[in-house]
Amino acid sequence: MGLCFYFKADRMSCNSYWANYFRLFLYAAAFVVAHTMKHELFNGTAIESFTMDSFIKRIMLSAVYIMEKRTFIHVSFSPHHRHLEELTVALERLAA
């Protein structure tokens, strides 16, 4: 599975070259952020060895409840999420 799959580079969104170029740039930037997050936040866990497809489907697309307060943001995952411990550790690393 190549990068074309992740960037959705096999199609064009409109007739404008620059619109398609910008869309591919945004997909590439999002992929780099997700890849960096996978290796930095989940270092030393089983999630680090996931493929990017598995990482996106299992972690990035997880249902969460986000509560914004004046001085903090509370993120809640389902108590039955199979990667709850790893997600908690990753959020603690991100907050530090």
Phi, psi and omega in degrees: 000118185270180179292338178302326179296314183288324182273353185053045184277358181275004180220166178242140182274333177203182183280346183279129177299315184292327177294317178292320178298316180293320178299316178295323176298316179295318177298318180295318179296318178296321178296317179296318179297314180296319179295316178296318178299317181300318184273334181273310185281328184253028180297128178084007178246171179293335181294330181299331181271001177296151168288163180297326178296313178295320180299315181294316183287320184274327186251305186293329181263020178287143176285131179225158173246121183246126179242120179264129174244181183293322186245357180204167175238127180256124180248123180242131174256166175298138179295346181257012179296133186288347179240032185298317181297314180296322178294321178296315178297319180296319179292326176293321177295321180293323182284338183285000000 
